[in-house]
Amino acid sequence: MIPETKVTIAIPTYNRSKLLKASLKSALAQDYPDFQVLVLDNASCDDTEAVVRSFSDSRITYVRNDANIGIFGNWQRTIEINSSPYLSILSDDDILLPNFIRESVLGLDNHPHAGLSAAQAEFIDTNGVVLQVKGTEFSDNLPQGLIDGLEFIHQIVDGRKWILRTSAVMFRASALRAVGGFDITHSKYLLDLNLYLRMATQFDFFFIAKQLAQVRFHVEQDSQVSFHSLSGTGALAVMAERTDAIAYLLQSPRAEDASYRRWLAERLLHISMRRSEFTYKLVPKLNLNWSERLEIAIREIAAVIPTGKRFILVDENQWGAEIFPEFDALPFLEHEGQYWGAPSDDETAIRELERMRDCGASFMVIGWPAFWWLDYYSQFRNYLNSNFRCILHNSRLVVFDLGP
């Protein structure tokens, strides 16, 4: 019989007894009294059960599956077995900081319409050393406080990089039941994002601007081995989830505004184009090859920009300004005429754009290798759209006239 407590920390696990031990210790070290730990062993063949039993702690309930039911099945089972009003799903290789439950419960108690609370997390390696993982520098920190669910979806569609780390999330159990729990719509490795978007159609979210968990980054992670390491598939699945997010917004009261529907249509077209780009990487013969696309793009640039004009080239340094001998093409970002990498944030991109305009740049050309900028630098994108005329937009180029 599983006892009734206010909070359940569920730990789905499979053959990770060494790391599981540290996760269990962190769960049991919480400074909040009313919780239980539910370990769901997905038919491990190592000493997982012995490790769990070694704690001899009445707050732990151990449940072993007769056969391995997969990640989805084991995560969904946490919802089925849970008897607490609040549920947190801790990955068997992650760590909770001592005040995670207390801070999360406070947020959910004070905001009854919040379907979940989400704190920030830091990355650690297998030895517990804090890491700076490549790519996380482009992630936006979560804001503090309550956010409307539809606004969360809007920000994801707009390009906001709010990443909710599952181990730092606490769910309201009734909200999980209301949306039907987890689903596998586009990828079994996006169970969390898919759930967050569906939940946001009905509930608000509460964000805690504190680091309350540590996420372990290592090569044995299912998401690292089977998701991110497969060229193009991870991004393709994310694009599919964001397409669904647009559909959710179209079904919402926000879509009653005609200008908002036009904005959603623009985002849908861009995301669809990016999906096609990733699909092309997986199925190379589906579209023009690189050289053919570039040859067409060069002709198109020559058709819309007068010879000799200075323009800013945003191409991730993959084309090179030397292929435009009839123009004064400058890389972006630029330092002393050389490519200086992607901007650290939107403000840097806007500031450098205006500096280069002052130096005589009349146009900005964004090539397909840098189309991701139009998602990740959403404020920069909105600045371009609000202040300059777009004179060409297709699957190869976006060109802005930077004149007054």
MARVO-972307 format. One record per residue (C-alpha): residue number from 1; residue in three letters; x, y, z negated. Coordinates in nm, 2 decimals. Each point is the difference from the previous one (the first is absolute). Layout:
MARVO-972307
SITE  gufi  keti    east   north      up
SITE   NUM   ALA       X       Y       Z
...
END
This chain:
MARVO-972307
SITE  gufi  keti    east   north      up
SITE     1   MET    0.00    0.00    0.00
SITE     2   ILE    0.15    0.33    0.11
SITE     3   PRO   -0.05    0.27   -0.28
SITE     4   GLU   -0.17    0.33    0.08
SITE     5   THR    0.22    0.30   -0.03
SITE     6   LYS   -0.02    0.35    0.15
SITE     7   VAL    0.30   -0.06    0.23
SITE     8   THR    0.13   -0.31    0.19
SITE     9   ILE    0.34    0.01    0.15
SITE    10   ALA   -0.01   -0.28    0.26
SITE    11   ILE    0.33   -0.14    0.14
SITE    12   PRO   -0.04   -0.21    0.31
SITE    13   THR    0.32   -0.20    0.03
SITE    14   TYR    0.17   -0.27    0.21
SITE    15   ASN    0.35   -0.14   -0.06
SITE    16   ARG    0.15    0.31   -0.16
SITE    17   SER    0.05   -0.12   -0.36
SITE    18   LYS    0.31    0.21   -0.06
SITE    19   LEU   -0.15    0.33    0.11
SITE    20   LEU   -0.34   -0.09   -0.14
SITE    21   LYS    0.16   -0.01   -0.35
SITE    22   ALA    0.10    0.36    0.02
SITE    23   SER   -0.35    0.10    0.13
SITE    24   LEU   -0.17   -0.18   -0.28
SITE    25   LYS    0.23    0.17   -0.26
SITE    26   SER   -0.09    0.34    0.14
SITE    27   ALA   -0.38   -0.08   -0.01
SITE    28   LEU    0.02   -0.12   -0.36
SITE    29   ALA    0.20    0.30   -0.11
SITE    30   GLN   -0.29    0.25    0.08
SITE    31   ASP   -0.08    0.25   -0.27
SITE    32   TYR   -0.38   -0.06    0.04
SITE    33   PRO   -0.16   -0.26   -0.22
SITE    34   ASP   -0.31   -0.13    0.19
SITE    35   PHE    0.13   -0.20    0.29
SITE    36   GLN    0.07   -0.35    0.13
SITE    37   VAL    0.24   -0.14    0.25
SITE    38   LEU   -0.13   -0.25    0.26
SITE    39   VAL    0.26   -0.20    0.19
SITE    40   LEU   -0.13   -0.16    0.32
SITE    41   ASP    0.26   -0.27    0.11
SITE    42   ASN   -0.05   -0.07    0.37
SITE    43   ALA    0.12   -0.37   -0.04
SITE    44   SER    0.36    0.09   -0.07
SITE    45   CYS    0.26   -0.28    0.02
SITE    46   ASP    0.25    0.17   -0.23
SITE    47   ASP   -0.01    0.04   -0.38
SITE    48   THR   -0.26    0.28    0.01
SITE    49   GLU   -0.23   -0.17   -0.25
SITE    50   ALA    0.28   -0.07   -0.24
SITE    51   VAL    0.11    0.37    0.01
SITE    52   VAL   -0.36    0.12   -0.07
SITE    53   ARG   -0.05   -0.25   -0.28
SITE    54   SER    0.33    0.11   -0.16
SITE    55   PHE   -0.15    0.33   -0.10
SITE    56   SER   -0.25   -0.17   -0.24
SITE    57   ASP   -0.21    0.32    0.01
SITE    58   SER   -0.38   -0.03   -0.04
SITE    59   ARG   -0.05    0.30    0.23
SITE    60   ILE    0.12   -0.21    0.30
SITE    61   THR   -0.24   -0.23    0.19
SITE    62   TYR    0.17   -0.23    0.25
SITE    63   VAL   -0.20   -0.13    0.29
SITE    64   ARG    0.15   -0.24    0.26
SITE    65   ASN   -0.15   -0.06    0.35
SITE    66   ASP   -0.01   -0.36    0.10
SITE    67   ALA    0.13    0.10    0.35
SITE    68   ASN    0.16    0.32    0.14
SITE    69   ILE   -0.29    0.22    0.12
SITE    70   GLY    0.21    0.27    0.15
SITE    71   ILE    0.06    0.36   -0.10
SITE    72   PHE   -0.36    0.11    0.09
SITE    73   GLY   -0.16   -0.29   -0.18
SITE    74   ASN    0.21    0.05   -0.32
SITE    75   TRP   -0.06    0.38   -0.01
SITE    76   GLN   -0.37   -0.05    0.06
SITE    77   ARG   -0.01   -0.25   -0.28
SITE    78   THR    0.12    0.27   -0.24
SITE    79   ILE   -0.32    0.18    0.06
SITE    80   GLU   -0.21   -0.31   -0.04
SITE    81   ILE    0.15   -0.11   -0.33
SITE    82   ASN    0.04    0.34   -0.15
SITE    83   SER   -0.25    0.08   -0.29
SITE    84   SER    0.13    0.35   -0.09
SITE    85   PRO   -0.14    0.34    0.11
SITE    86   TYR    0.35    0.10    0.12
SITE    87   LEU    0.24   -0.22    0.21
SITE    88   SER    0.36    0.05    0.10
SITE    89   ILE    0.18   -0.23    0.24
SITE    90   LEU    0.37   -0.02   -0.08
SITE    91   SER    0.23   -0.15    0.26
SITE    92   ASP    0.20   -0.28   -0.15
SITE    93   ASP    0.33    0.18    0.07
SITE    94   ASP   -0.11    0.35   -0.12
SITE    95   ILE    0.02    0.18   -0.34
SITE    96   LEU   -0.25    0.20   -0.19
SITE    97   LEU    0.13    0.28   -0.22
SITE    98   PRO   -0.13    0.00   -0.36
SITE    99   ASN   -0.27    0.27    0.04
SITE   100   PHE   -0.15   -0.13    0.33
SITE   101   ILE   -0.32   -0.13   -0.15
SITE   102   ARG   -0.06    0.29   -0.24
SITE   103   GLU    0.04    0.27    0.27
SITE   104   SER   -0.21   -0.20    0.25
SITE   105   VAL   -0.28   -0.07   -0.24
SITE   106   LEU   -0.01    0.36   -0.10
SITE   107   GLY   -0.04    0.11    0.36
SITE   108   LEU   -0.28   -0.25    0.07
SITE   109   ASP   -0.18    0.06   -0.33
SITE   110   ASN   -0.01    0.38    0.07
SITE   111   HIS   -0.11   -0.04    0.36
SITE   112   PRO   -0.29   -0.26    0.03
SITE   113   HIS   -0.03    0.04    0.38
SITE   114   ALA    0.36   -0.08    0.06
SITE   115   GLY    0.04   -0.35    0.15
SITE   116   LEU    0.37   -0.02   -0.08
SITE   117   SER    0.29    0.19   -0.16
SITE   118   ALA    0.34    0.00    0.17
SITE   119   ALA    0.33    0.11   -0.15
SITE   120   GLN    0.34    0.05    0.16
SITE   121   ALA    0.26   -0.28    0.01
SITE   122   GLU    0.38   -0.02    0.05
SITE   123   PHE    0.19   -0.27    0.19
SITE   124   ILE    0.24   -0.24   -0.18
SITE   125   ASP    0.22   -0.28    0.12
SITE   126   THR    0.01   -0.36   -0.13
SITE   127   ASN    0.22    0.12   -0.29
SITE   128   GLY   -0.23    0.29   -0.10
SITE   129   VAL    0.22    0.27    0.15
SITE   130   VAL   -0.20    0.30    0.14
SITE   131   LEU    0.02    0.03    0.38
SITE   132   GLN   -0.06    0.26    0.26
SITE   133   VAL   -0.16   -0.21    0.27
SITE   134   LYS    0.04    0.12    0.36
SITE   135   GLY   -0.32    0.16    0.13
SITE   136   THR   -0.15    0.09   -0.34
SITE   137   GLU    0.15    0.35    0.03
SITE   138   PHE   -0.28    0.06    0.25
SITE   139   SER   -0.27   -0.10   -0.25
SITE   140   ASP   -0.22    0.26   -0.16
SITE   141   ASN   -0.02   -0.01   -0.38
SITE   142   LEU   -0.35   -0.06   -0.12
SITE   143   PRO   -0.18    0.31   -0.13
SITE   144   GLN   -0.12    0.03   -0.36
SITE   145   GLY   -0.36   -0.06   -0.09
SITE   146   LEU   -0.33   -0.10    0.16
SITE   147   ILE   -0.04    0.00    0.38
SITE   148   ASP   -0.32   -0.05    0.20
SITE   149   GLY    0.01   -0.34    0.18
SITE   150   LEU   -0.09    0.15    0.33
SITE   151   GLU    0.28    0.25   -0.04
SITE   152   PHE    0.24   -0.28   -0.06
SITE   153   ILE   -0.10   -0.16    0.33
SITE   154   HIS    0.02    0.34    0.18
SITE   155   GLN    0.35    0.05   -0.13
SITE   156   ILE    0.11   -0.34    0.12
SITE   157   VAL   -0.15    0.07    0.35
SITE   158   ASP    0.17    0.34    0.00
SITE   159   GLY    0.34   -0.17   -0.06
SITE   160   ARG    0.04    0.05   -0.37
SITE   161   LYS    0.25   -0.27   -0.13
SITE   162   TRP   -0.18   -0.09   -0.32
SITE   163   ILE    0.13   -0.36   -0.08
SITE   164   LEU   -0.18   -0.17   -0.29
SITE   165   ARG    0.22   -0.27   -0.15
SITE   166   THR   -0.23   -0.28   -0.10
SITE   167   SER    0.19   -0.07   -0.33
SITE   168   ALA   -0.05    0.36   -0.10
SITE   169   VAL   -0.38   -0.01    0.06
SITE   170   MET   -0.28   -0.08   -0.24
SITE   171   PHE   -0.34   -0.09    0.15
SITE   172   ARG   -0.35    0.04   -0.14
SITE   173   ALA   -0.13   -0.35    0.02
SITE   174   SER   -0.35    0.11    0.10
SITE   175   ALA    0.14    0.20    0.29
SITE   176   LEU    0.19   -0.31    0.12
SITE   177   ARG   -0.32   -0.20    0.00
SITE   178   ALA   -0.19    0.28    0.18
SITE   179   VAL    0.23   -0.01    0.30
SITE   180   GLY    0.04   -0.37    0.01
SITE   181   GLY    0.36   -0.03   -0.12
SITE   182   PHE    0.28   -0.06    0.24
SITE   183   ASP   -0.03   -0.06    0.37
SITE   184   ILE    0.23   -0.09    0.29
SITE   185   THR   -0.11    0.23    0.27
SITE   186   HIS    0.33    0.07    0.20
SITE   187   SER    0.28   -0.15   -0.21
SITE   188   LYS    0.04   -0.23   -0.30
SITE   189   TYR    0.28    0.23   -0.12
SITE   190   LEU   -0.23    0.31   -0.01
SITE   191   LEU   -0.25   -0.14   -0.25
SITE   192   ASP    0.06    0.30   -0.22
SITE   193   LEU   -0.03    0.28    0.26
SITE   194   ASN   -0.31   -0.16    0.14
SITE   195   LEU   -0.16   -0.02   -0.34
SITE   196   TYR    0.09    0.36   -0.09
SITE   197   LEU   -0.16    0.14    0.31
SITE   198   ARG   -0.32   -0.20   -0.04
SITE   199   MET   -0.02    0.09   -0.37
SITE   200   ALA    0.05    0.37    0.08
SITE   201   THR   -0.33    0.00    0.20
SITE   202   GLN   -0.19   -0.05   -0.32
SITE   203   PHE    0.23    0.11   -0.29
SITE   204   ASP    0.24    0.28   -0.10
SITE   205   PHE    0.36   -0.07   -0.09
SITE   206   PHE    0.19    0.12   -0.31
SITE   207   PHE    0.37    0.07    0.06
SITE   208   ILE    0.26    0.01   -0.28
SITE   209   ALA    0.31    0.20    0.09
SITE   210   LYS    0.23   -0.22   -0.22
SITE   211   GLN    0.21   -0.30    0.07
SITE   212   LEU   -0.17   -0.28   -0.19
SITE   213   ALA    0.13   -0.31    0.19
SITE   214   GLN    0.32   -0.13    0.17
SITE   215   VAL   -0.04   -0.17    0.34
SITE   216   ARG    0.27   -0.26    0.07
SITE   217   PHE    0.15    0.02    0.35
SITE   218   HIS    0.17   -0.31    0.13
SITE   219   VAL    0.02   -0.23    0.30
SITE   220   GLU   -0.23   -0.27   -0.15
SITE   221   GLN   -0.30    0.23    0.00
SITE   222   ASP   -0.28   -0.12    0.23
SITE   223   SER   -0.05    0.35    0.13
SITE   224   GLN    0.36    0.05    0.09
SITE   225   VAL    0.06   -0.34    0.16
SITE   226   SER   -0.33   -0.05    0.18
SITE   227   PHE   -0.12    0.36    0.06
SITE   228   HIS    0.26    0.28    0.03
SITE   229   SER    0.27   -0.22    0.16
SITE   230   LEU   -0.22   -0.08    0.30
SITE   231   SER    0.06    0.28    0.25
SITE   232   GLY   -0.31    0.20    0.06
SITE   233   THR   -0.25   -0.22   -0.18
SITE   234   GLY   -0.01    0.18   -0.33
SITE   235   ALA   -0.05    0.34    0.16
SITE   236   LEU   -0.26   -0.15    0.24
SITE   237   ALA   -0.20   -0.13   -0.30
SITE   238   VAL    0.02    0.34   -0.17
SITE   239   MET   -0.13    0.17    0.31
SITE   240   ALA   -0.30   -0.24    0.01
SITE   241   GLU   -0.08    0.08   -0.36
SITE   242   ARG    0.01    0.37    0.07
SITE   243   THR   -0.23   -0.05    0.30
SITE   244   ASP   -0.25   -0.16   -0.24
SITE   245   ALA    0.05    0.30   -0.23
SITE   246   ILE   -0.12    0.23    0.27
SITE   247   ALA   -0.31   -0.22    0.04
SITE   248   TYR   -0.07    0.03   -0.37
SITE   249   LEU    0.02    0.38    0.03
SITE   250   LEU   -0.23    0.00    0.30
SITE   251   GLN   -0.26   -0.19   -0.21
SITE   252   SER    0.03    0.26   -0.28
SITE   253   PRO   -0.18    0.34   -0.05
SITE   254   ARG    0.32    0.18    0.11
SITE   255   ALA   -0.07   -0.11    0.36
SITE   256   GLU   -0.32    0.22    0.01
SITE   257   ASP    0.24    0.28    0.08
SITE   258   ALA    0.07    0.02    0.38
SITE   259   SER    0.35    0.14   -0.05
SITE   260   TYR    0.09   -0.28   -0.24
SITE   261   ARG   -0.12   -0.26    0.25
SITE   262   ARG    0.23    0.17    0.26
SITE   263   TRP    0.29   -0.02   -0.24
SITE   264   LEU   -0.07   -0.37   -0.06
SITE   265   ALA   -0.01   -0.06    0.37
SITE   266   GLU    0.34    0.16    0.04
SITE   267   ARG    0.15   -0.21   -0.28
SITE   268   LEU   -0.16   -0.31    0.15
SITE   269   LEU    0.15    0.06    0.34
SITE   270   HIS    0.35    0.06   -0.15
SITE   271   ILE   -0.01   -0.31   -0.23
SITE   272   SER   -0.13   -0.21    0.29
SITE   273   MET    0.29    0.13    0.21
SITE   274   ARG    0.25   -0.10   -0.27
SITE   275   ARG   -0.16   -0.34   -0.03
SITE   276   SER    0.06   -0.05    0.37
SITE   277   GLU    0.36    0.10   -0.04
SITE   278   PHE    0.06   -0.27   -0.27
SITE   279   THR   -0.20   -0.25    0.21
SITE   280   TYR    0.23    0.07    0.30
SITE   281   LYS    0.30   -0.09   -0.22
SITE   282   LEU   -0.16   -0.34   -0.07
SITE   283   VAL   -0.11   -0.05    0.36
SITE   284   PRO    0.26    0.18    0.21
SITE   285   LYS   -0.16   -0.07    0.34
SITE   286   LEU   -0.33    0.17   -0.11
SITE   287   ASN    0.11    0.34    0.10
SITE   288   LEU    0.27    0.20    0.19
SITE   289   ASN    0.35   -0.07   -0.11
SITE   290   TRP    0.22    0.26   -0.18
SITE   291   SER    0.17    0.13    0.31
SITE   292   GLU   -0.32    0.03    0.20
SITE   293   ARG   -0.17    0.19   -0.28
SITE   294   LEU    0.30    0.23   -0.04
SITE   295   GLU    0.02    0.07    0.37
SITE   296   ILE   -0.37    0.11    0.01
SITE   297   ALA    0.05    0.21   -0.32
SITE   298   ILE    0.29    0.19    0.16
SITE   299   ARG   -0.21    0.09    0.30
SITE   300   GLU   -0.29    0.11   -0.22
SITE   301   ILE    0.22    0.23   -0.20
SITE   302   ALA    0.14    0.16    0.31
SITE   303   ALA   -0.36    0.05    0.12
SITE   304   VAL   -0.11    0.20   -0.31
SITE   305   ILE    0.32    0.18   -0.12
SITE   306   PRO    0.17    0.25    0.23
SITE   307   THR    0.36   -0.08    0.10
SITE   308   GLY    0.26    0.15   -0.23
SITE   309   LYS   -0.23    0.04   -0.30
SITE   310   ARG    0.12   -0.10   -0.35
SITE   311   PHE   -0.22   -0.27   -0.16
SITE   312   ILE    0.02   -0.20   -0.32
SITE   313   LEU    0.02   -0.37    0.06
SITE   314   VAL   -0.14   -0.24   -0.26
SITE   315   ASP    0.10   -0.35    0.11
SITE   316   GLU    0.18   -0.16   -0.30
SITE   317   ASN    0.32    0.06    0.19
SITE   318   GLN   -0.10   -0.29    0.24
SITE   319   TRP   -0.02    0.20    0.32
SITE   320   GLY    0.27    0.25   -0.04
SITE   321   ALA    0.00    0.36    0.12
SITE   322   GLU    0.25   -0.08    0.28
SITE   323   ILE   -0.27   -0.16    0.21
SITE   324   PHE   -0.15    0.35    0.05
SITE   325   PRO    0.28    0.18    0.19
SITE   326   GLU   -0.24    0.26    0.13
SITE   327   PHE   -0.11    0.11   -0.35
SITE   328   ASP    0.15    0.11   -0.32
SITE   329   ALA   -0.13   -0.28   -0.22
SITE   330   LEU    0.08    0.01   -0.37
SITE   331   PRO   -0.04   -0.31   -0.23
SITE   332   PHE   -0.22    0.03   -0.31
SITE   333   LEU    0.11    0.02   -0.27
SITE   334   GLU    0.31    0.18    0.13
SITE   335   HIS    0.32    0.12   -0.15
SITE   336   GLU    0.27    0.17    0.22
SITE   337   GLY   -0.17   -0.16    0.30
SITE   338   GLN    0.01   -0.36   -0.14
SITE   339   TYR   -0.28   -0.22   -0.11
SITE   340   TRP   -0.04    0.02   -0.37
SITE   341   GLY   -0.26   -0.27   -0.08
SITE   342   ALA   -0.36    0.01   -0.10
SITE   343   PRO   -0.12    0.28   -0.24
SITE   344   SER   -0.03   -0.08   -0.36
SITE   345   ASP   -0.35    0.15   -0.02
SITE   346   ASP   -0.26    0.21    0.18
SITE   347   GLU    0.14    0.32   -0.13
SITE   348   THR    0.34   -0.07    0.14
SITE   349   ALA   -0.14   -0.08    0.34
SITE   350   ILE   -0.21    0.32    0.02
SITE   351   ARG    0.29    0.21   -0.12
SITE   352   GLU    0.24   -0.14    0.26
SITE   353   LEU   -0.26    0.03    0.28
SITE   354   GLU   -0.04    0.38   -0.08
SITE   355   ARG    0.38    0.04   -0.02
SITE   356   MET    0.04   -0.16    0.35
SITE   357   ARG   -0.28    0.21    0.14
SITE   358   ASP    0.19    0.31   -0.13
SITE   359   CYS    0.30   -0.13    0.20
SITE   360   GLY   -0.20   -0.01    0.32
SITE   361   ALA   -0.17   -0.34    0.01
SITE   362   SER   -0.32    0.03    0.21
SITE   363   PHE   -0.14   -0.35   -0.01
SITE   364   MET    0.00   -0.31   -0.22
SITE   365   VAL    0.01   -0.34    0.17
SITE   366   ILE   -0.09   -0.30   -0.22
SITE   367   GLY    0.09   -0.33    0.17
SITE   368   TRP   -0.16   -0.34   -0.08
SITE   369   PRO    0.29   -0.12   -0.22
SITE   370   ALA   -0.09    0.28   -0.24
SITE   371   PHE   -0.38   -0.03    0.01
SITE   372   TRP    0.01   -0.13   -0.36
SITE   373   TRP    0.08    0.36   -0.10
SITE   374   LEU   -0.36    0.10    0.09
SITE   375   ASP   -0.11   -0.24   -0.27
SITE   376   TYR    0.26    0.03   -0.27
SITE   377   TYR    0.05    0.38    0.02
SITE   378   SER   -0.37    0.08    0.00
SITE   379   GLN    0.05    0.36   -0.12
SITE   380   PHE    0.25    0.06    0.28
SITE   381   ARG   -0.25   -0.15    0.25
SITE   382   ASN   -0.28    0.22   -0.13
SITE   383   TYR    0.23    0.31    0.02
SITE   384   LEU    0.08   -0.08    0.37
SITE   385   ASN   -0.37   -0.05    0.08
SITE   386   SER   -0.11    0.31   -0.17
SITE   387   ASN    0.27    0.24    0.13
SITE   388   PHE    0.10   -0.12    0.35
SITE   389   ARG   -0.17   -0.11    0.32
SITE   390   CYS    0.04   -0.37    0.09
SITE   391   ILE    0.07    0.00    0.38
SITE   392   LEU    0.05   -0.38    0.04
SITE   393   HIS   -0.11   -0.30   -0.20
SITE   394   ASN    0.03   -0.36    0.12
SITE   395   SER    0.15   -0.33   -0.10
SITE   396   ARG    0.35    0.12    0.07
SITE   397   LEU    0.01    0.37   -0.10
SITE   398   VAL   -0.16    0.27   -0.21
SITE   399   VAL    0.12    0.35    0.11
SITE   400   PHE   -0.07    0.33   -0.17
SITE   401   ASP    0.04    0.35    0.14
SITE   402   LEU    0.17    0.18   -0.29
SITE   403   GLY   -0.07    0.35    0.15
SITE   404   PRO   -0.22    0.26   -0.17
END
